[in-house]
Amino acid sequence: MKKSTWIVVAIIIIIAAAILLVSKNSGEREAQIIKIGFIGPLSGDGTSYGVTEKNATKLAVDKINAKGGIKGRTIEVIYEDSKGSGKDAVSAVQKLINIDGVKIILGGAFSSETLAAAPITDQNKVILFSAFSSNPKLSGISKYFFRSSPSDSDVARTDANAVLSQGYKKVAIISENTDYSLGVRDIMKQVFATNNITVVYDEVYNTSQSDFKSILTKIKVSGADVLYVNPNTSAQIGGIIVKQARQLGIVIPIHGNYALASADAITAGGSYMNGILVSDSPTLSESGNQILNEYKTNFNTDPVSQFEMASRYDSVNIIAQAIGAVGTNTDDLARYISNMPNYDGALGSYHFNKDGDVVGVSFKVFIIKDGKETPFTQ
């Protein structure tokens, strides 16, 4: 064999060895990483909710990794924009599972996303952990599904009972056309029907709508003695509805769901928000308030919902705790989370039942005064 041929062979051997070494090192590094997927509305009308969850996720993951990860393995989150829709949530989940190979997905923020994603994650034995989805249909949808938000049925009954406690007899309801808002509306109407309360006006608006004067004009002459405002995806819309209602001369009391308690809604409604009764999560725990301050410092903004922020932060740490205890097999993870004792986190002390629903976290009624929530007492 010629000397030049030997040189070529030697070069090929060296290159092959280098490729094998790089591949080996890459494989070792890959084995040290725990990939977790994330789906949420990072664009569109619900962006503020998706960004809140993304920020809370990053805050939790950065702290876990800074302390050495999970038994030396670092967490890497792959973020996908589900745009607040079921269709895009399906695409996002399929990409995370089939291309990225994740076995754990955080999301979605909205029930429409989560309802669409759950059958896919169930079929693929992937953990799906929602911090904010509350549709009753999600209860027991999969043994791999968990959520740290109370069900709509609980929230709706809280809101309906707030109306009942004030002695109103005629209610007007304005709801966004989403799974969440319509689910709350339907349960409230059931409660009202069994308590001799009449729904004198019931209107649904599209997510993109911003002018409600036509609807509100009809409510003004409906004879209602209370207005229930029931938005979902765009938090500021609730404040806009309240503002337009008051500017049209609607003076009856106004109640609302969690979205009216958001910073965006309170800013949009301004002083018109004073006296509005809203349902929201209970006050954060002491550690939750610390996390809230860290969130504000790190991202230079308030979360759109303190509950959502704390819920997502906790869920990341619950997943990390579960992986540390039983590894990454999803059957083992599902069994661990279903049977874990009370978790003491930003939301307080709670656990999960056999249907994946949170136990120990419930919404309460607040009144807005000077731009802040205050616990409401009769």
N, C-alpha and C positions, 0 to 999 in steps of 0.2 A: 504494500500500500504506500502510495506516495506521501511525502511529508505534508503536502498541502491538504491531502485527504484527511490525514490524522488531525490536522488542525481544525478542519471543518467538523469532524466527529467530536472532537473535544469541546468545541464551542457549543455544539448541539446538546451534549451531555450537561455542560454547565448551565445552559439556559433551562433545560428540562428540570435540573435539580433546583434551580432558583424558583421555577414555577411551582414545583411541588412544595417547597419551603413556604412560599407566599400563601399557597392554598391551605397548607397545614396551619399556619399562623392565623389566617383569616377564619378558618373553621373553628379554631380555639377561641378567637375573639367573639365569633358568632355564638358559640356555646355559652359565653359569659353574659350574654344579653338576653333579657326577658322582653320580648316584643308585646306591646299592648296596643290595641286599636282604639280609636276614638271617632265617634260620629256625632255631629251636631251642626246647627245652622251657623256657619261661619260667613255666610253672605245672605242677602235677602232681608225680609221683614223681621226675622227673629234673630238677627246677628248678635244683638246685645246679650241674648241668653247663651248662644253658642260661645261667644268670647268669654263670658263669665266662667263657663265650665272649662274652657281651654286654659284660662289663666289659673283657675283653682287646681286643675290637673298638673300643670307645670310647677306650681308652688309645692304641691305635695311630692311630686316625683323628684324635684331638685333636692328637697330635704332628705328624702330616702336615699338617693344616690350619694349625697354628701356624707352620709353616715356609713357608707360602705355597701349600699344596696341591700339586696336580700341574700344573705349568706355569701356575700362577695360578688353577686351578679347584679349588674345595673339594669335599670328599667329604661326602655326606649319606647316612646309613644309615637305612633303613626297617626296623624290627624287627617281626617277626611271630612269634607264639607257635604252635609246631607241637605243643606238649604231649607230645612224645616219641612221637607216633603217626604212622603212614603216612597215615592218612585226613586228619588235620589238617595234615600237611605238604603234601599235595596242595592243600588249600584255600589255604594260606598262599602257596605258590608261584604258583598261578593268580592270586591277588590281586596279588602283586608284579609279575608279568609283564603281565597284562591291564589292570590299573588304574594301577599306578605306573609301568609301562613300563621296569622295570629290565632290564639286560642281564648283570648279575653278581649272583650270590646266594652268600652265605656260609652253609654248613650242609650237612646237618643235623649235630647232635651225635651222634645214634644212627643205626645202620645202617638201622633200619626207616624212619626219616624219609627218609634219603638214597636208599634203594632205590625208594621211592615217588615221590620228586621227580625223579630222574634222567631217566626217559623224557619227562617234560614239558619239562624244561630242554633236553634234546637236541632235541626236536621244534621248539622255539622258538629254537634256537641261542643259548642263554643259558649263560654260564659258571657252573658249580656247583663250589664249592671247600669240601670238608669238612676239618675239622681233627681229627676224632675217629672217623669212621665207618670200620670195618675189615672189613666182610663181604667175603669173597673174590669174591662175585658182582659187586662194584662194579668190579673190575679190567676196564678196557676197555669199560665200559658206555656211554661216550660220549666223543667226542673233545673235548667241552667240559667233561669232569669231571676234577677233580684232588683228591688227598687227601694230607695230610702225616702221616697215621697209618699204621703198618705194617698189612698185611693180617692178618686173624685166623689165617690158615694159618701165618704166621710166629710170631705170638704163641703160638698153641696148641702149636706144636712147641717153642718155648722152655720153656713150662710142662711139657710132657710130658717133655722131656729133663731138666728139673730133678728130676722124679720118678724117672726112670731112673737118674740119677747117684747117687741115694741108695740104690739097690738094692732098692726096694720091689717086691713081687710082687702085692699085692692092694690095689686102689684103690676107694674110695667117692667118688662124685661127686654134688654137689648143685648144680643149675643153675637160674638164673632162666629163665622161659619167654619169652625174647626171641630175636630173630635172632642177636644177638651171642653170647650165652651158649651157645645150642644149636649154633652154628657152631663155637665153640671146643671144646665137648664132643665133637662128632662127629670132629673132626680128631684130638683127643687119643686117642680110643678107637681110631682107625685106627693111630696110632703104637704104642699099647699092644699091640694085637693082633699086630703084627709083631715085638714084643719079648717075647712070652710073659708079659705082665702081664695079670692078670685083673681086670676091673671087677666087683667083687662086689656093688656097690649103685650104682644110677643113678637119681636122683630129680630131678624138675622141680617147681619151686614157682612160684606166681603172684606177679606184681609186688606186689600189695597185701598179701601175707602177711607177718606179723611174728612168729608163734609157730612155731618149728621143732622143738619138743620131740618130737613124734610121729615125724618123719623121723629125727631124731638118735638116738632110742631104737633104731630099727631099724639105724642105722649102727653103734651101739655093739656090737651082737651079730652084725654081718655078717662079722666076721673080717678086716676091712680093716686094713692096717698103715699106711695114710696116707689122709687126707681131703682132697679137692680142692674148694674153695669157689669158686663161679663166678657171682657176681652181676653186675648190669649197671646198671639205671636208678637205683636208690636206693643211693647209695654206703654209707650207714651200715648197710645190711642185712648186708653181709659181716661187719662187726664184731659185730653182734647174733648172727649164726649162730655165730661163734667163741666168744663169751661163753657162749651157751646150751650149746654142745657141752662146754666145759670144766666148766660148772656141773653137767652131767649125768654127769660123770666120764669123758668121752672123753679119753684121754691120748695117743692116737696123734698123730704129727706132722700139721700142717695146712699145706697149700699153698693159694695162691689167685691169682686174676688181678689185673689192674691196680686194680680197685675196692677191693681189700683194702689197697692202698697209700695210699688217699685219707685226707685229714685226718678226714673224717666217719667212716670205718670205724674208724680208729685211736682216735678219741674214743669211739665207741660200744662198742668192744671193751675199752678200757682196758688194764689190765695183762695181760689174757688174750691180747693180741696179741703179746706178747713171744715171739720164736722162730718166728713165722710166716714162711714163705718166700713171696715175691710176685714177680710179674714187673712191671716198670715201665720207663719210658723211661730212657735213660742220663742222667747228671747234665747239667743245663742248661749251656750255654756261658757264658762270662764275661758276655757281653751279656745272656744269658737270666737270669742271676742279678740283674743290674741291673734288668731289666724286672720280675722277680718282686718286688723291693723297691719299685719304683714302684707296682706293683699293690697291694701291701699298704698302702702309704701313701695311695694315692688312694681305695681302697674300704674300708679299715679291716677287712680280712678276708683269710684265705688262700683261694686258688683251691681248688676241690675236687680238682683235679688240676693239678700244675705242668706236666705234659706238655701237657694240653689248653690251658692258658693260653698257653704258649709257642707251641704249634702254631697257635692262632688268631691270635695277635699277628703271627707270621711271615707267615701267609697274607694278611693285610691289606696288609702291606708288599710282598709278592710281587706282588699285584694292582696296587698303586700303581706299582711299578717297571715292570711290563708296560705299563700305560697310558701311563706317561711315555715309554716306548720306541716303542710302535706305535699308540697311540690306543685308542679304545674299540670298534673293530670286533672282534666276538668270534672270528671266524676268525683274525684276526691275533693276538689275545691267546692263543688256544689254541696256535697255532703257536709263539709266543714262549716260553710256559711249558714246552711240550714239549721245546724245544731249548735252554733256558737253561742256562748253566754252573752249577756248584755255587753255591747261595745260602748265604751265611754269616749265620746268624740265631740266634735264641734256642735253637733245637733243635740247633744245630751246623752242619755243612756238608753240603748235600744237593742233589739235583736230582730230576727226575721222568722216568719212562720213557714209552714210547709208549702204555701203558695208563693213564696218569694216576697211577700209584703212586709213592710216595716211594722214593728210592734213597739210602741212607746213614744212615737212621734205623732203629734196631732196639731191641727191648726186651731187658732184661737181668734177672738174678735178684738180688733183694735179700732181706735178713733184717731183720725189725723188732726193734729193740732200744730200750727206753725211749721208745717213741713215735716213733722215727725210723727211716728206711731206712738200712741199711748194706750196701754191696756184699757179696754172698755169695761166699765162697771155700770150696772143699772142705777 
